């Protein structure tokens, strides 16, 4: 199984909907080249209106584990306009199912 939303997939893990060992990786839309950028994203995802606000410490711990294991891919680091589109679900059986954005408003 492949996840295609860093924030949403980590939320699912924290809520117990998906086990941390039940998927291969998460291919996200994030573009975090360094620790400072990750800290900013974590702070944003933990805001009261975002989906990690109920479990900020747990979500950050899961994220850090996945990063250290190399299980988060960020295609936007190589091409800012290329990222997976989350159409109707954030967990897919394989990468072949991913619909990609290749530019603003195009697939």
Secondary structure, 3 states (H helix, E strand, C coil): CEECCHHHHHHHHHCCCCCCCCCCEEEECCCCCCHHHHHHHHHHHCCCCCCCCCCHHHHHHHHHHHHHCCCEEEHHHCCCCCEEECCCCCEECCHHHCEEECECCEC
